Amino acid sequence: MRNDRHAKKTLLIVTLLSAGLALGACTPQYKNHGYIPPQEDLDKIAIGRDTRDTVAQTVGVPVSGGLLTNSGYYYVRSRHRAIGFMAPIETQREVVAVSFDANGVVNNVERFGLERGKVVTIDRRVTSSPISDKSFLRQLLGNLGRFNPAAFGG
């Protein structure tokens, strides 16, 4: 009788532990990638006065800056959610684009997001000329979701 009680108790403990582990595997894991400068730092950028160097000193140099000759600075941040063995899903993406004129002076600062798979302008400080290389920005936003960390052997 005592062995029967002990077996039931052990079975209950094993069942509870297994259920806890199974539920724990279903807990979403979040990973953040990239960097977006805080809004208060972006507000310090003066359109028509600041240059590439002063922007770099104020908010830092972005990783994707310099991909195109004389292009703007693009700060990109994204958030991915993974549940168990399922592939990660991008849940958030934001891009801040700082464009420069031919003399390297800031002529626009824009903030873009991704809502339901569509590029959405969140904040824009429009000047006389909009960002001249929007095709690059749209390409950048469109390709971020296709990033596969496994392809880099990580």
MARMARDO-320789 format. One record per residue: y, x, z of N, C-alpha, C in turn; residue number from 1. Coordinates in steps of 0.001 Angstrom, whole numbers, plus 524288, in hexadecimal, padded with zeros to 5 digits. Layout:
<pts>
((Y; X; Z); (Y; X; Z); (Y; X; Z); NUM) ...
</pts>
This chain:
<pts>
((7FB60; 80337; 80000); (80000; 80000; 80000); (804E8; 8036A; 80000); 1) ((8049F; 80790; 80308); (80922; 80B12; 80347); (809F5; 80DBD; 7FE01); 2) ((805D4; 80F60; 7FB5D); (80637; 811D9; 7F63B); (8086E; 80E14; 7F23B); 3) ((8070E; 80917; 7F2BC); (80904; 80519; 7EF24); (80EEF; 80482; 7EFB6); 4) ((810DD; 8048D; 7F481); (8167F; 8043E; 7F588); (81947; 80913; 7F370); 5) ((816E0; 80D8E; 7F459); (8192E; 81279; 7F28F); (81971; 812A0; 7EC97); 6) ((81572; 810B3; 7E9FA); (81554; 81097; 7E440); (81988; 80CEB; 7E227); 7) ((81A2F; 8085D; 7E49D); (81E36; 804A4; 7E2F2); (823AC; 806F6; 7E3B6); 8) ((8246F; 80984; 7E81B); (82982; 80BEC; 7E93B); (82AB9; 8103F; 7E553); 9) ((826E4; 81376; 7E41D); (82794; 817A8; 7E04B); (828A3; 81574; 7DADF); 10) ((825D8; 81162; 7D96A); (8269F; 80EDF; 7D45E); (82C21; 80C89; 7D408); 11) ((82DFB; 80A2C; 7D835); (83340; 807F4; 7D851); (8375E; 80C3A; 7D7B4); 12) ((836B0; 8108C; 7DA62); (83A6B; 814E5; 7DA0D); (83A74; 8172B; 7D485); 13) ((835E5; 817FB; 7D246); (83581; 81A19; 7CCFD); (83805; 81653; 7C91C); 14) ((8371B; 8114E; 7C9B7); (83961; 80D5E; 7C63C); (83F52; 80D5E; 7C6AB); 15) ((84160; 80D87; 7CB5E); (8470D; 80D96; 7CC22); (84985; 8128D; 7C9E9); 16) ((8470B; 816FE; 7CAB4); (84908; 81BE2; 7C88C); (848E9; 81BCF; 7C293); 17) ((844AE; 819D2; 7C059); (8444B; 8197C; 7BAA5); (84877; 815D9; 7B86F); 18) ((84951; 81176; 7BAFE); (84D56; 80DC9; 7B935); (852BD; 8104B; 7B9A3); 19) ((853AE; 8132A; 7BDCF); (858B7; 815E1; 7BE7C); (8599B; 819F1; 7BA42); 20) ((85595; 81CEE; 7B906); (8560C; 820D7; 7B4DA); (856E8; 81E42; 7AF8B); 21) ((85423; 81A06; 7AE81); (854BB; 81749; 7A97E); (85A3F; 8150C; 7A8FB); 22) ((85C4C; 812CE; 7AD1C); (8619F; 810B0; 7ACF4); (865A7; 8150B; 7AC92); 23) ((8648F; 8196B; 7AF14); (86826; 81DE4; 7AECF); (8688D; 8201A; 7A954); 24) ((86451; 81FD1; 7A654); (86463; 821BB; 7A0F4); (867BD; 81E44; 79D74); 25) ((868B1; 81976; 79F17); (86BD8; 815D3; 79BFE); (871AA; 8161A; 79D61); 26) ((8730F; 8197F; 7A0F1); (87888; 81A1C; 7A26E); (87B7A; 81CF1; 79E16); 27) ((87FDA; 81ABB; 79C53); (882BA; 81D54; 79816); (884F7; 8229B; 799D0); 28) ((884A3; 8265D; 79646); (886EC; 82B88; 79716); (88B92; 82C08; 7936A); 29) ((89013; 82DBA; 7955A); (894C7; 82E36; 7922A); (8962B; 833EE; 79167); 30) ((897D5; 83538; 78C9E); (899AC; 83A80; 78B67); (89EEF; 83A14; 788BA); 31) ((8A298; 83D30; 78A92); (8A7CB; 83D5A; 7883B); (8A84E; 84251; 78505); 32) ((8AABB; 841D1; 78074); (8AB88; 84643; 77CF9); (8B148; 84675; 77B78); 33) ((8B366; 84B1B; 77B1E); (8B8B3; 84BC2; 77922); (8BCE6; 84B51; 77D53); 34) ((8C1C4; 84B65; 77B7A); (8C64E; 84B77; 77EF8); (8CAD7; 8489B; 77C64); 35) ((8CD54; 84541; 77F5D); (8D233; 842AD; 77DCC); (8D63A; 84419; 781F4); 36) ((8DACE; 84623; 78066); (8DED1; 84758; 78442); (8E0AB; 8425F; 78703); 37) ((8E225; 842CF; 78BF3); (8E434; 83E45; 78EC4); (8E936; 83C3A; 78C28); 38) ((8EA29; 8372C; 78CB0); (8EEAC; 834BC; 78A32); (8F3CC; 8373B; 78BF7); 39) ((8F42C; 838B8; 790E0); (8F910; 83B1E; 792C0); (8FA24; 84057; 79002); 40) ((8F603; 84335; 78E94); (8F6C0; 8480D; 78B98); (8F849; 846DE; 785F5); 41) ((8F5EF; 842DA; 783AB); (8F754; 84158; 77E55); (8FCFB; 83F6A; 77E0E); 42) ((8FED8; 83CE5; 78230); (9043F; 83AFA; 7824C); (90830; 83F71; 7824D); 43) ((9068A; 84412; 783D8); (90A07; 848A5; 783E6); (90AFA; 84AD9; 77E6E); 44) ((907BD; 84959; 77AA6); (90856; 84B4B; 77547); (90CE1; 84871; 772B0); 45) ((910C3; 84B66; 770F5); (91565; 84928; 76E6C); (914D0; 84988; 76882); 46) ((914BF; 844F3; 765FB); (9144A; 844C4; 76046); (9194C; 846F1; 75DDF); 47) ((91896; 84A65; 75A03); (91D07; 84CC9; 75760); (91F13; 851A5; 75A1B); 48) ((91D0D; 852EC; 75EB0); (91EE3; 85785; 76190); (91A76; 85B49; 762E3); 49) ((91611; 8593D; 764D0); (911B2; 85CA2; 76655); (90EE5; 85EC1; 76187); 50) ((90C7C; 86351; 7623A); (9099F; 865E8; 75E09); (903DF; 86661; 75F95); 51) ((900C2; 868A6; 75C0D); (8FB35; 86982; 75D44); (8FA8F; 86C96; 76255); 52) ((8FDC5; 8709C; 762FD); (8FD53; 873EF; 767A0); (8FEB9; 870FD; 76C9B); 53) ((902ED; 86DEE; 76C80); (9046F; 86B1B; 7713F); (9008C; 866BC; 77282); 54) ((8FE39; 86456; 76E85); (8FA2A; 86066; 76F7A); (8F56D; 86301; 771F4); 55) ((8F3F8; 8678E; 76FF1); (8EF86; 86A71; 77225); (8F07F; 86BE3; 777D5); 56) ((8F554; 86D4A; 7792B); (8F6A3; 86E92; 77E92); (8F6B4; 869BB; 78204); 57) ((8F865; 8654D; 77FE6); (8F8E6; 86088; 782FE); (8F3A5; 85DE0; 783F9); 58) ((8F082; 85D1D; 77FD3); (8EBA1; 85A2C; 78065); (8E6C2; 85D4B; 77F0B); 59) ((8E762; 86208; 77D15); (8E2E4; 8653F; 77BAC); (8E18D; 864D1; 775ED); 60) ((8DE89; 8688D; 77405); (8DCE6; 8689F; 76E8E); (8D7C4; 8659D; 76E27); 61) ((8D76C; 861E7; 76A87); (8D28C; 85EE1; 76A0B); (8CE44; 86207; 76766); 62) ((8C979; 8607A; 7684D); (8C504; 86311; 765E8); (8C516; 8623E; 76003); 63) ((8C6A4; 85D90; 75E40); (8C673; 85C66; 758AF); (8CB70; 85DDE; 755D1); 64) ((8CF25; 86053; 75862); (8D3DC; 86218; 755B7); (8D296; 86683; 75210); 65) ((8D548; 866CA; 74DA2); (8D47A; 86B07; 749F7); (8CFFB; 86A30; 7463A); 66) ((8CD85; 8659C; 7464E); (8C953; 86497; 7429A); (8CB74; 86426; 73D0E); 67) ((8D024; 8622F; 73C97); (8D2BA; 861E5; 73782); (8D79C; 86545; 737BE); 68) ((8D8F1; 867BD; 73378); (8DD9E; 86AEF; 7334A); (8E262; 8678B; 73446); 69) ((8E5B8; 86933; 737D7); (8EA7F; 86665; 7393F); (8E980; 860CA; 73AF3); 70) ((8E4FE; 85FB5; 73D2D); (8E3EA; 85A74; 73F0E); (8E625; 859D3; 74484); 71) ((8E5BF; 85512; 74683); (8E794; 85409; 74BCB); (8E38D; 855B0; 74FCA); 72) ((8E4CD; 85487; 754B1); (8E122; 85568; 758F4); (8DE67; 8503F; 75A06); 73) ((8D93A; 8506D; 75AB6); (8D62E; 84BC3; 75BCC); (8D322; 84C9F; 760D1); 74) ((8D456; 84989; 764C8); (8D19E; 849BC; 769C4); (8CDD0; 84528; 769CC); 75) ((8C8D2; 84634; 76AB3); (8C4CF; 8422A; 76A41); (8C1B5; 841E5; 76F52); 76) ((8C0D8; 83D16; 77128); (8BD89; 83C3D; 775BF); (8B9E3; 837B1; 77497); 77) ((8B4EC; 83841; 77610); (8B131; 83404; 7755B); (8ADA3; 833B3; 77A20); 78) ((8AB47; 82F21; 77AC4); (8A7B4; 82E33; 77F20); (8A2BE; 82BC5; 77CE7); 79) ((89E3A; 82DE5; 77E89); (89929; 82C0B; 77CB3); (895ED; 82A1D; 7814D); 80) ((892DA; 82607; 78058); (88F66; 823DC; 7845F); (889CA; 82441; 78270); 81) ((8865D; 82643; 785C0); (880C8; 8269C; 7847D); (87DB8; 823DA; 788CA); 82) ((879EC; 820BA; 7872F); (8768D; 81E01; 78AF0); (870F3; 81F99; 789C9); 83) ((86E8D; 8221B; 78D97); (8691B; 823B1; 78D10); (8683B; 82722; 78853); 84) ((86452; 825C1; 7853C); (862EE; 828DD; 780A8); (86600; 82752; 77BCA); 85) ((86941; 8235F; 77C22); (86C27; 8217D; 77790); (87066; 82566; 77603); 86) ((871CD; 82566; 7710C); (875DD; 828EC; 76F0A); (87B26; 82783; 7716A); 87) ((87E7B; 82B66; 77272); (883A8; 82A4C; 774A2); (886EC; 826F8; 770E3); 88) ((88A29; 82399; 7731F); (88DA8; 82038; 77025); (8933E; 8219F; 771A7); 89) ((8968D; 8224C; 76DB4); (89C0C; 8236C; 76EC7); (89EB0; 81E60; 77084); 90) ((8A0EC; 81E77; 7753C); (8A360; 819C0; 77756); (8A951; 819F9; 7770E); 91) ((8AB72; 81E99; 7767C); (8B120; 81F39; 77662); (8B28F; 823F6; 77323); 92) ((8B6D5; 8238C; 77031); (8B8DF; 8280C; 76D4C); (8BEC6; 82779; 76CF7); 93) ((8C16B; 82BC1; 76DC5); (8C71A; 82BC0; 76D84); (8C8ED; 830C9; 76AF2); 94) ((8CCE9; 83062; 767A1); (8CF18; 834E2; 764E5); (8D4FB; 834C0; 7658E); 95) ((8D73F; 83933; 76702); (8DCEE; 839D3; 766FA); (8DE26; 83D92; 7628C); 96) ((8E18B; 83BDC; 75EFA); (8E302; 83EFC; 75A6F); (8E8BB; 8407E; 75AE2); 97) ((8E9C3; 84593; 75AC3); (8EF1F; 84790; 75AC1); (8EFDF; 84A13; 75568); 98) ((8F37B; 847E3; 75251); (8F450; 84A00; 74D0A); (8F960; 84D21; 74CE6); 99) ((8F974; 850D7; 7494B); (8FDD8; 85469; 748C9); (8FFE7; 85441; 74332); 100) ((904E8; 85563; 74293); (9071A; 855BF; 73D4B); (90613; 85B34; 73B1B); 101) ((9082E; 85C55; 7368E); (90743; 8615C; 733FB); (90944; 865FD; 7372C); 102) ((90D24; 86522; 73A9F); (90F50; 8694C; 73DDD); (90C7D; 869D7; 74315); 103) ((90872; 866AA; 743FD); (9058C; 866F6; 748E2); (90811; 86404; 74D58); 104) ((90B8E; 86058; 74C20); (90E26; 85D2F; 7501E); (90B5C; 857E9; 75077); 105) ((90AB4; 855F5; 7553F); (907FD; 850FE; 75615); (90AE0; 84C95; 75358); 106) ((907F6; 84975; 7503B); (90A71; 844E7; 74DDE); (907B3; 83FD5; 74F42); 107) ((90362; 8400D; 75240); (900D7; 83B3D; 753F2); (8FCB8; 83C63; 75818); 108) ((8FC00; 838B6; 75BA7); (8F7DB; 838E3; 75F91); (8F55F; 8337B; 75F93); 109) ((8F043; 8333B; 75E8D); (8ED89; 82E39; 75E64); (8E88D; 82E89; 76198); 110) ((8E706; 82A0F; 763AE); (8E225; 82997; 766A8); (8DED8; 82560; 76417); 111) ((8D9EE; 826B9; 762D9); (8D657; 82318; 76053); (8D192; 8224C; 763C7); 112) ((8CF4A; 81DA7; 7637C); (8CA78; 81C72; 76643); (8C687; 81A33; 76280); 113) ((8C1F5; 818F2; 7647C); (8BDD8; 816A1; 76153); (8BC3C; 8119A; 763FC); 114) ((8BD78; 80D31; 76196); (8BC1C; 80818; 763BD); (8B873; 8054B; 75FFA); 115) ((8B3CC; 80420; 761C3); (8AFEA; 80166; 75E93); (8AF06; 80425; 75954); 116) ((8AF07; 8094E; 7595E); (8ADF2; 80C50; 754AF); (8B28A; 80CF0; 75106); 117) ((8B72C; 80B15; 7528A); (8BBC7; 80B86; 74F2B); (8BFE9; 80EDC; 751D6); 118) ((8C2A0; 81209; 74EB5); (8C6CA; 8155C; 750C0); (8CB69; 811E5; 7522F); 119) ((8CD5E; 81280; 756F2); (8D1B4; 80F5D; 758E5); (8D5F1; 81304; 75AE5); 120) ((8DAD0; 81216; 7594B); (8DF29; 8152A; 75B4C); (8E087; 8132C; 760BA); 121) ((8E03F; 81695; 76498); (8E171; 81517; 769F3); (8E72E; 8160A; 76B27); 122) ((8E936; 81A7D; 7697B); (8EE9F; 81BE3; 76A98); (8F0AA; 81F1A; 76613); 123) ((8F58B; 81E1C; 76488); (8F7BA; 820ED; 76011); (8FD83; 821CC; 76103); 124) ((8FF3E; 82692; 76018); (904D1; 827CD; 7601D); (90636; 82910; 75A81); 125) ((907B9; 82525; 75789); (9089A; 825B5; 751F3); (90DF2; 82814; 750F4); 126) ((90E06; 82BBC; 74D40); (912E4; 82E0A; 74B7A); (9138A; 82CA3; 745BC); 127) ((916E1; 82F71; 742FE); (917E2; 82E2D; 73D88); (91319; 82EC8; 73A14); 128) ((90F75; 8324E; 73B70); (90AC8; 832ED; 73837); (905F2; 83274; 73BAB); 129) ((90232; 82F3D; 73A1F); (8FD69; 82EB8; 73D2F); (8F9F8; 8338C; 73C87); 130) ((8F5A2; 8339A; 73F52); (8F1F7; 837F8; 73ED6); (8F05B; 8386B; 73925); 131) ((8F0BD; 83D18; 73715); (8EFD9; 83DDD; 7317D); (8EA1B; 83E6C; 7301F); 132) ((8E6C2; 83F6F; 733E5); (8E13D; 8404F; 732AB); (8DDC9; 83C63; 73584); 133) ((8DED5; 8375C; 734CE); (8DBBE; 83356; 7375F); (8D616; 83361; 7358D); 134) ((8D526; 8350D; 730CB); (8CFC4; 83523; 72EFD); (8CC79; 838D6; 7325F); 135) ((8CEB4; 83D20; 73409); (8CBEA; 840B2; 73785); (8CAE5; 83E15; 73CBF); 136) ((8CECF; 83B55; 73ED7); (8CE31; 838B6; 743DA); (8C9F7; 83486; 74385); 137) ((8CA0D; 83171; 73F7D); (8C60C; 82D64; 73ED6); (8C0AA; 82FE6; 73E30); 138) ((8C077; 8344A; 73B69); (8BB86; 83709; 73AC1); (8B9A8; 83929; 74002); 139) ((8BD36; 83B41; 74318); (8BBE5; 83D4D; 7483E); (8B9C5; 838FB; 74BB6); 140) ((8BC6A; 83479; 74BC6); (8BA9A; 83019; 74EF7); (8B556; 82E12; 74D18); 141) ((8B497; 82DD5; 7480B); (8AFC1; 82BC4; 745E5); (8AB16; 82F48; 746C6); 142) ((8ABDD; 8346C; 74708); (8A788; 83813; 74786); (8A602; 8393A; 74D1E); 143) ((8A963; 8381D; 750E8); (8A816; 83963; 75652); (8A350; 8366D; 75842); 144) ((8A2A8; 83197; 7569C); (89E38; 82E82; 7584C); (89914; 8306F; 75624); 145) ((89933; 83399; 75214); (89471; 83595; 74FA0); (892D6; 83AE1; 751C6); 146) ((8957E; 83CC8; 755BB); (89459; 841DD; 75817); (88F10; 841A9; 75AD0); 147) ((88BB6; 84574; 759D1); (88693; 845C5; 75C27); (8860B; 84AEC; 75F0B); 148) ((88664; 84AE7; 76451); (88614; 84FC9; 76744); (880DA; 852A7; 76675); 149) ((87CAD; 84FE2; 76539); (87797; 85260; 7647C); (87791; 855F0; 75FBE); 150) ((87B05; 854EA; 75C0C); (87B3F; 8581C; 7574E); (87D21; 85DAF; 75875); 151) ((87F82; 85E70; 75CF1); (88182; 8639A; 75E63); (87DDA; 86681; 7620E); 152) ((87930; 86480; 762DA); (87543; 8672F; 7660A); (8765F; 866F4; 76BD6); 153) ((87975; 86321; 76D90); (87AF8; 862B7; 77314); (87762; 85F9D; 7760B); 154) 
</pts>
